[in-house]
């Protein structure tokens, strides 16, 4: 029996991993919050994550994920009415029904921007969008910038949860995909996840800077992220401390010094604040 919201999220990840194991030829990896949840070995606890984000390497092609989506639906997942890239699943937690979600994503680098839009259609449902026309609802994937490199550079490893194996992005890969998003409103935890990646020595500054020199899009993102740490350090620090107070010094300065290859002496704590 599932006893907590966290138990429900773990069950969701296991359900996803079980379905994806049936498609060994479709390259994919779990990204987002499960990376720091599973990889964090520091004294700082992570507040957890409640959804599952799946990045599929070749899902830029329309219809590529149709069989995967159909199998997810057969396994108890339902399409979201609001978000075409989202599937929902009910979990019974402590006797109550809770709805969890998974997101389907595809890579899009800068060179793809003219040929691939934000959404790619994969499966058409026999459900009209409205009563005025016969356009049918589609299940889609949504673009994640800077993410093709996760497969090109093998920035993922096989992990397991409750006996189910799955591919999980590395801290370094997570950092690449969160450099942009952490600067946006309502993405406070992305700053905390990035901070945890550096605390765990999960980001190699030399390899990241080399990657930035090879890929213009990533180079632009890294430059903007460093400027964000310099010009909006208070904002970054506030976001990090929201999830763990008692940190001495500036998390922004700590991350920036690590990125620039400078030794950084930074004290952390194990006191967690309420997560989201």
C-alpha positions in Angstrom: 0.0 0.0 0.0 1.2 3.5 -0.8 1.4 5.5 2.4 2.6 8.9 1.3 2.7 11.3 -1.6 6.4 10.4 -2.1 5.4 6.7 -2.3 2.9 7.5 -5.0 5.7 9.3 -7.0 8.0 6.4 -6.7 5.3 4.0 -7.9 4.7 6.3 -10.8 8.4 6.2 -11.8 8.3 2.4 -11.5 5.2 2.1 -13.7 6.9 4.3 -16.3 10.1 2.2 -16.2 8.1 -1.0 -16.6 6.4 0.3 -19.7 9.6 1.7 -21.3 11.4 -1.6 -20.7 9.1 -3.0 -23.4 10.7 -0.6 -26.0 14.5 -1.3 -25.7 15.1 0.1 -29.2 13.6 3.5 -28.4 16.4 5.6 -26.8 15.2 7.7 -23.9 16.2 9.0 -20.5 14.4 10.3 -17.4 15.3 13.9 -16.8 14.2 16.6 -14.3 13.8 16.2 -10.6 14.5 12.4 -10.3 18.1 13.1 -11.1 18.9 15.0 -7.8 16.5 12.8 -5.9 18.3 9.6 -6.7 21.9 10.9 -7.2 22.2 13.3 -4.2 24.7 11.9 -1.7 25.2 15.1 0.2 24.0 15.9 3.7 21.4 18.2 2.1 18.1 16.4 1.7 16.1 16.9 -1.5 12.4 17.8 -1.1 11.4 15.2 -3.7 9.7 15.3 -7.1 6.1 14.3 -8.0 6.2 13.8 -11.8 8.2 12.0 -14.4 9.8 13.8 -17.4 10.8 11.4 -20.2 13.1 12.6 -23.0 12.9 10.5 -26.2 15.9 10.9 -28.6 14.2 10.5 -32.0 10.7 11.7 -31.1 11.2 14.8 -33.3 9.5 12.6 -35.9 5.6 12.7 -35.9 4.1 9.4 -34.8 7.4 8.0 -33.4 5.9 7.5 -30.0 2.5 6.2 -31.0 3.2 2.6 -29.7 4.8 3.8 -26.5 1.8 6.1 -25.8 -0.7 3.3 -26.6 1.1 1.0 -24.2 1.1 3.7 -21.5 -2.7 4.1 -21.9 -3.2 0.4 -21.7 -1.2 0.5 -18.5 -3.5 2.9 -16.8 -2.3 6.3 -18.0 -4.9 8.8 -19.3 -4.4 11.8 -21.7 -4.6 15.2 -20.1 -7.4 17.4 -21.5 -5.2 20.6 -21.0 -1.7 19.6 -21.8 -1.2 17.5 -25.0 2.2 16.3 -24.0 1.0 15.0 -20.6 -0.4 11.7 -19.4 -2.0 11.3 -16.0 -2.3 8.3 -13.6 -4.3 7.8 -10.5 -2.6 6.4 -7.5 -4.3 5.4 -4.3 -2.3 6.8 -1.4 -3.4 6.1 2.1 -6.9 5.3 0.9 -7.2 8.5 -1.2 -6.9 9.0 -4.9 -4.1 11.3 -6.1 -3.4 12.2 -9.8 0.2 12.2 -10.9 1.6 13.2 -14.3 4.3 12.3 -16.8 5.6 14.6 -19.5 6.8 13.5 -23.0 9.7 15.5 -24.4 11.8 15.6 -27.5 15.2 17.3 -28.2 15.5 20.5 -30.1 18.7 22.2 -30.7 19.0 25.7 -32.3 19.6 24.2 -35.8 16.2 22.4 -35.6 14.2 25.5 -34.7 12.8 26.2 -38.2 11.9 22.6 -39.0 10.6 21.4 -35.7 8.1 23.3 -33.6 7.5 23.3 -29.9 5.1 20.3 -30.2 5.3 17.1 -32.3 2.1 15.0 -32.8 2.3 11.3 -32.1 -1.1 9.8 -31.6 -4.5 11.0 -32.7 -7.5 10.3 -30.5 -11.1 9.9 -31.7 -12.1 12.9 -29.6 -13.0 16.2 -31.3 -11.4 19.3 -29.7 -14.7 21.1 -29.9 -18.3 20.9 -31.4 -17.6 23.3 -34.2 -15.1 21.3 -36.2 -13.8 17.8 -36.6 -10.2 18.5 -35.6 -9.2 15.7 -33.2 -7.2 15.8 -30.1 -3.6 14.7 -30.4 -1.1 13.4 -27.9 2.2 15.2 -28.4 5.8 15.6 -27.1 7.1 19.0 -26.3 10.6 20.4 -27.1 13.4 20.6 -24.5 16.3 22.8 -25.7 19.9 21.8 -25.2 18.9 18.1 -24.7 20.1 16.3 -27.8 23.6 16.4 -26.3 22.4 14.1 -23.5 22.4 11.3 -26.0 25.4 12.5 -28.1 27.6 12.6 -25.0 26.0 9.7 -23.1 25.0 11.9 -20.2 22.8 9.2 -18.6 23.2 6.0 -16.8 21.1 3.0 -15.9 19.6 3.2 -12.4 16.8 1.3 -10.7 13.9 1.9 -8.3 12.1 -0.9 -6.5 13.5 -3.5 -8.9 12.7 -1.6 -12.1 15.6 -0.3 -14.2 15.6 2.9 -16.2 17.9 5.4 -17.8 18.5 8.6 -15.7 20.3 11.8 -16.8 23.5 12.6 -15.0 24.0 15.7 -12.9 26.0 17.2 -15.7 23.2 16.6 -18.2 20.6 18.0 -15.8 22.7 21.1 -15.4 22.8 21.6 -19.2 19.0 21.4 -19.4 18.3 23.6 -16.4 20.7 26.5 -17.1 17.9 28.4 -18.9 14.9 27.3 -16.9 16.4 28.3 -13.5 16.2 31.9 -14.6 12.5 31.9 -15.1 9.7 32.6 -12.6 8.1 29.6 -10.9 11.2 27.5 -11.5 12.8 28.1 -8.1 13.7 24.5 -7.5 15.8 24.4 -10.7 18.3 26.6 -8.9 18.3 24.3 -5.9 18.8 21.2 -8.2 21.8 22.9 -9.9 23.3 23.9 -6.6 23.0 20.2 -5.4 24.7 19.0 -8.6 27.8 21.1 -7.7 27.7 20.2 -4.1 27.8 16.5 -5.2 30.7 17.3 -7.5 28.4 16.1 -10.3 29.4 18.9 -12.8 32.9 19.0 -14.3 33.7 22.6 -15.2 36.3 21.6 -17.8 33.9 19.3 -19.7 31.0 21.8 -19.5 33.2 24.6 -20.9 34.5 22.3 -23.6 30.9 21.4 -24.5 30.0 25.1 -24.6 32.9 25.7 -27.1 31.6 23.0 -29.3 27.9 23.9 -29.3 26.8 27.5 -29.9 23.4 27.0 -28.2 24.9 25.6 -25.1 27.6 28.2 -25.1 25.0 31.0 -25.2 23.1 29.3 -22.3 26.2 29.0 -20.2 27.2 32.6 -20.8 23.7 33.8 -19.8 23.7 31.5 -16.8 27.0 32.9 -15.5 25.7 36.4 -16.0 22.6 35.4 -14.1 24.8 34.3 -11.2 26.7 37.5 -11.3 23.8 40.0 -11.7 21.0 38.2 -9.9 22.9 36.4 -7.2 20.4 37.4 -4.6 17.6 35.8 -6.6 19.5 32.5 -7.1 20.5 32.4 -3.4 16.9 33.0 -2.3 15.7 30.2 -4.5 18.3 27.8 -3.1 17.8 28.8 0.6 14.1 28.3 0.2 14.7 24.6 0.1 17.6 24.5 2.6 18.3 27.2 5.1 21.5 27.6 7.1 23.8 27.6 4.1 26.8 29.8 4.9 28.0 32.0 2.1 26.5 32.6 -1.4 25.4 29.6 -3.4 25.6 31.7 -6.5 29.2 32.6 -5.9 30.0 28.9 -5.0 28.5 27.6 -8.3 30.2 30.4 -10.3 33.6 29.7 -8.8 33.2 26.0 -9.5 32.3 26.7 -13.1 35.3 29.0 -13.5 37.5 26.3 -12.1 38.4 28.0 -8.8 38.5 26.1 -5.5 35.5 27.0 -3.4 35.2 26.5 0.3 31.5 26.4 1.1 29.7 25.1 4.1 26.3 23.4 3.8 23.7 22.1 6.2 21.2 19.3 6.4 18.3 21.4 7.5 15.5 21.3 4.9 12.8 23.7 4.4 9.4 22.9 2.9 9.6 21.9 -0.7 7.1 22.3 -3.5 
